[in-house]
Amino acid sequence: MHVFVTGATGYIGSAVVRELIGAGHTVTGLCRSEEKAGKLKAVGAEAVYGALEDFDTLRSASVAADGVIHLAFTNDFSDFDGALALDLGAVQAMGAALEGSGKPFITTAHANGAAVDQTVLDMAKRGIRASVVSLAPSVHGEGDKGFVPLMINIARAKGCAAYIGNGTNRWPAIHRLDAAVLYRLALESAPAGSRLLGAGDEGIELREIAGVIARQLNVPAVSITAEEAPAHFGFLGALAALDITDLYNTAQASLATRGLVGWQPVQPGLIADLEQGHYFA
């Protein structure tokens, strides 16, 4: 299958491109620069130059492909509504190109992006085998710049690794290489209109994450109150208090995903990944 991938040189996208090529697919990736095009060509992919707002490029690349995996997103948190609007426009452009083809179209769910997700799922009524992948909030592995590195940096700055209350609230997590396999399987076999959840660890207690960070940094792990959390964690304070496993019914949704497309995570879990030490180098 020839696959068009947006976000092909990103943290997750680069893993997806390698996974697709390793499984025998060919890939064309959207990129903005010669440098990024060189990275794609180095792993055996082709490049098409353009940005997310270049709707004509998105349409023509989608028409030329046997399937599309859309991973690009403008992470402009100063204008998140604008980023969602741009994403919706890009999805609509690629969807128009694929209409009636029966080709797969895979996207990633984003926070507050329900309108975009529903637009993708509605493509099933228009002859597109569309599905939406939701990933656990921690997508860990080499090159991670997400929530866990932020917690590590906070622990370094504050001199302690904190959790809130008894720290038994849980975070799901997924290794980025396992996420890449999930995108490939969704491309190959997910039924039209599917929602898939990628979570290798369905729920890790925050105090366990804090404990590993504390050991690696040689600082104490401490409990703080909910009132102290905003000052300690900053914008992460609200997230650090949530039990995301319960909030999103992670265990049941993850089990359904594994049965639907035959996905089985095999990479190290978040705690084992942290214990390897590369997060602290």
C-alpha positions as CSV (number, residue, x, y, z in Angstrom):
1,M,0.0,0.0,0.0
2,H,1.3,3.5,-0.8
3,V,0.6,5.7,2.2
4,F,0.5,9.5,2.5
5,V,1.6,10.6,6.0
6,T,1.3,14.1,7.4
7,G,3.6,14.9,10.4
8,A,5.9,12.3,9.0
9,T,9.1,13.7,10.6
10,G,7.6,14.3,14.0
11,Y,8.1,12.3,17.3
12,I,5.3,9.8,16.5
13,G,5.2,10.3,12.7
14,S,8.9,9.3,12.2
15,A,8.2,6.0,14.1
16,V,5.0,5.4,12.0
17,V,7.0,5.9,8.8
18,R,9.6,3.4,9.8
19,E,6.9,0.9,10.9
20,L,5.1,1.2,7.6
21,I,8.2,0.8,5.5
22,G,9.3,-2.2,7.7
23,A,5.9,-3.8,6.9
24,G,6.4,-3.5,3.2
25,H,4.4,-0.3,2.5
26,T,5.7,2.7,0.6
27,V,5.4,6.2,2.1
28,T,5.2,9.8,1.0
29,G,5.5,12.3,3.8
30,L,4.5,15.9,4.0
31,C,7.4,18.2,5.0
32,R,8.4,21.8,4.9
33,S,12.1,21.8,4.3
34,E,15.0,20.1,2.6
35,E,16.4,19.0,6.0
36,K,13.2,17.1,6.8
37,A,12.9,15.7,3.3
38,G,16.4,14.3,3.7
39,K,15.3,12.5,6.9
40,L,12.4,10.9,5.1
41,K,14.6,9.8,2.2
42,A,17.2,8.4,4.6
43,V,14.6,5.9,5.8
44,G,13.3,5.0,2.4
45,A,10.3,7.4,2.1
46,E,9.5,10.1,-0.5
47,A,8.8,13.7,0.4
48,V,6.1,16.1,-0.8
49,Y,6.7,19.8,0.1
50,G,4.0,21.7,1.8
51,A,2.3,22.7,5.1
52,L,-1.0,21.8,6.8
53,E,-2.6,24.9,5.3
54,D,-1.7,23.9,1.7
55,F,-5.0,22.2,1.0
56,D,-4.3,21.6,-2.7
57,T,-1.2,19.7,-1.8
58,L,-3.0,17.6,0.8
59,R,-5.7,16.8,-1.8
60,S,-3.4,15.8,-4.6
61,A,-1.2,13.7,-2.3
62,S,-4.3,11.9,-0.9
63,V,-5.6,11.1,-4.4
64,A,-2.2,9.6,-5.3
65,A,-2.1,7.4,-2.2
66,D,-3.8,4.1,-1.3
67,G,-4.4,5.4,2.3
68,V,-3.7,8.4,4.5
69,I,-2.4,8.7,8.1
70,H,-2.9,12.3,9.3
71,L,-0.5,13.1,12.2
72,A,0.4,16.8,11.7
73,F,-1.0,19.3,14.2
74,T,-0.1,22.9,14.9
75,N,0.8,22.9,18.6
76,D,0.1,26.6,19.0
77,F,-1.4,26.7,22.5
78,S,-1.7,30.5,22.3
79,D,-4.4,29.9,19.6
80,F,-5.6,26.4,20.2
81,D,-9.0,27.2,18.6
82,G,-7.1,28.3,15.5
83,A,-5.1,25.1,15.4
84,L,-8.3,23.0,15.6
85,A,-9.8,25.1,12.8
86,L,-6.8,24.5,10.6
87,D,-6.9,20.8,11.4
88,L,-10.5,20.6,10.5
89,G,-9.8,22.3,7.2
90,A,-7.0,19.9,6.4
91,V,-9.2,16.9,7.3
92,Q,-12.0,18.2,5.1
93,A,-9.6,18.7,2.2
94,M,-8.2,15.2,2.4
95,G,-11.6,13.7,3.0
96,A,-13.0,15.4,-0.2
97,A,-10.1,13.8,-2.1
98,L,-10.8,10.3,-0.7
99,E,-14.6,10.3,-1.0
100,G,-16.1,7.2,-2.5
101,S,-12.7,5.5,-2.8
102,G,-12.9,3.0,0.1
103,K,-9.4,4.0,1.1
104,P,-8.3,4.2,4.8
105,F,-8.0,7.6,6.5
106,I,-6.5,7.5,10.0
107,T,-6.3,10.6,12.3
108,T,-5.4,11.3,15.9
109,A,-7.9,12.5,18.5
110,H,-7.0,15.8,20.1
111,A,-8.3,17.4,23.3
112,N,-11.4,19.5,22.6
113,G,-11.2,18.3,19.0
114,A,-14.6,16.5,19.0
115,A,-15.8,18.4,15.9
116,V,-12.7,17.2,14.0
117,D,-13.1,13.6,15.3
118,Q,-16.8,13.5,14.3
119,T,-16.0,14.8,10.8
120,V,-13.6,11.9,10.4
121,L,-16.0,9.3,11.7
122,D,-18.7,10.7,9.4
123,M,-16.5,9.9,6.4
124,A,-17.6,6.3,6.8
125,K,-20.9,7.4,5.3
126,R,-19.0,8.8,2.3
127,G,-17.2,5.7,1.2
128,I,-14.0,6.2,3.2
129,R,-12.6,3.7,5.7
130,A,-11.9,6.3,8.3
131,S,-11.0,5.8,11.9
132,V,-9.7,7.9,14.9
133,V,-6.8,6.9,17.1
134,S,-6.7,8.2,20.7
135,L,-3.3,7.8,22.4
136,A,-2.6,7.7,26.1
137,P,-1.5,11.1,27.5
138,S,2.1,9.9,28.0
139,V,3.6,8.6,24.7
140,H,7.0,7.7,26.0
141,G,10.3,6.7,24.4
142,E,13.5,8.3,23.1
143,G,12.9,12.0,22.2
144,D,9.8,12.4,24.4
145,K,9.0,16.0,25.1
146,G,5.6,15.5,26.8
147,F,4.3,15.3,30.3
148,V,6.9,13.0,31.9
149,P,9.9,15.2,30.9
150,L,8.0,18.2,32.2
151,M,7.6,16.4,35.6
152,I,11.3,15.5,35.6
153,N,12.2,19.2,34.9
154,I,9.9,20.3,37.7
155,A,11.5,17.8,40.1
156,R,14.9,19.0,39.2
157,A,13.9,22.7,39.8
158,K,12.0,22.0,43.0
159,G,14.4,19.5,44.5
160,C,11.6,16.8,45.0
161,A,9.4,14.6,42.9
162,A,5.8,15.3,44.0
163,Y,2.4,13.6,43.8
164,I,-0.9,14.8,45.1
165,G,-2.4,13.2,48.2
166,N,-1.9,9.5,48.3
167,G,-0.8,9.5,44.6
168,T,-3.1,6.6,43.6
169,N,-4.6,8.4,40.7
170,R,-3.5,6.7,37.5
171,W,-2.2,7.8,34.1
172,P,-2.3,5.5,31.0
173,A,0.9,5.4,28.8
174,I,2.1,4.0,25.5
175,H,5.5,3.5,24.0
176,R,5.8,5.4,20.7
177,L,6.9,2.3,18.8
178,D,3.8,0.5,20.0
179,A,1.7,3.5,18.9
180,A,3.3,3.3,15.5
181,V,2.2,-0.4,15.2
182,L,-1.4,0.7,16.1
183,Y,-1.5,3.3,13.3
184,R,-0.3,0.7,10.8
185,L,-2.9,-1.9,11.9
186,A,-5.6,0.8,11.8
187,L,-4.5,1.6,8.3
188,E,-4.6,-2.1,7.3
189,S,-7.7,-3.4,8.9
190,A,-9.7,-1.0,11.1
191,P,-13.4,-0.9,10.1
192,A,-14.9,2.4,8.9
193,G,-16.0,4.6,11.8
194,S,-13.7,3.0,14.4
195,R,-12.4,4.7,17.5
196,L,-9.2,3.1,18.7
197,L,-7.4,3.7,22.0
198,G,-3.6,3.1,22.3
199,A,-2.6,2.4,25.9
200,G,0.1,-0.1,26.7
201,D,0.0,0.8,30.4
202,E,-3.6,1.2,31.2
203,G,-3.0,2.9,34.5
204,I,0.2,3.8,36.4
205,E,-0.2,5.4,39.8
206,L,1.3,8.9,39.9
207,R,3.2,8.1,43.1
208,E,5.0,5.3,41.2
209,I,6.1,7.7,38.4
210,A,7.2,10.2,41.1
211,G,9.1,7.4,42.9
212,V,11.2,6.5,39.8
213,I,11.9,10.2,39.1
214,A,13.0,10.6,42.7
215,R,15.4,7.7,42.5
216,Q,16.9,8.7,39.2
217,L,17.5,12.3,40.4
218,N,18.4,11.4,44.0
219,V,15.7,13.7,45.4
220,P,12.8,12.8,47.8
221,A,9.4,11.8,46.6
222,V,6.8,13.8,48.5
223,S,3.1,14.1,48.8
224,I,1.6,17.6,48.4
225,T,-2.0,18.8,48.8
226,A,-4.3,19.7,46.0
227,E,-4.0,23.3,47.1
228,E,-0.3,23.2,46.7
229,A,-0.4,21.5,43.3
230,P,-0.8,24.6,41.1
231,A,2.3,26.3,42.6
232,H,4.3,23.1,42.3
233,F,3.3,21.7,38.9
234,G,2.1,24.9,37.2
235,F,-0.3,24.1,34.3
236,L,0.2,20.4,35.0
237,G,-1.4,20.7,38.4
238,A,-4.9,19.9,37.2
239,L,-3.7,16.9,35.1
240,A,-1.6,15.6,38.0
241,A,-4.7,15.3,40.1
242,L,-6.8,13.3,37.6
243,D,-7.3,9.6,37.4
244,I,-7.3,9.4,33.7
245,T,-7.8,5.7,33.6
246,D,-11.2,6.0,35.2
247,L,-12.0,9.2,33.3
248,Y,-11.7,7.6,29.9
249,N,-12.5,4.0,30.9
250,T,-9.1,3.1,29.5
251,A,-9.0,-0.6,30.4
252,Q,-12.2,-1.4,28.5
253,A,-11.4,0.8,25.5
254,S,-7.9,-0.6,25.2
255,L,-9.2,-4.2,25.4
256,A,-11.7,-3.4,22.6
257,T,-8.9,-1.9,20.4
258,R,-6.7,-5.0,20.8
259,G,-9.6,-7.3,19.8
260,L,-10.6,-5.1,16.8
261,V,-7.2,-4.8,15.0
262,G,-5.1,-7.4,16.8
263,W,-2.8,-4.9,18.4
264,Q,-0.5,-6.1,21.2
265,P,2.0,-3.7,22.8
266,V,5.4,-5.3,23.2
267,Q,7.7,-2.4,24.1
268,P,8.8,-1.5,27.7
269,G,6.2,0.2,29.8
270,L,6.6,3.7,31.1
271,I,8.3,2.7,34.4
272,A,10.7,0.3,32.7
273,D,11.5,3.0,30.1
274,L,12.2,5.5,32.9
275,E,14.4,3.0,34.7
276,Q,16.6,2.8,31.6
277,G,17.9,6.3,32.4
278,H,17.7,8.0,29.0
279,Y,15.1,10.4,30.3
280,F,17.7,11.7,32.8
281,A,20.8,11.9,30.6
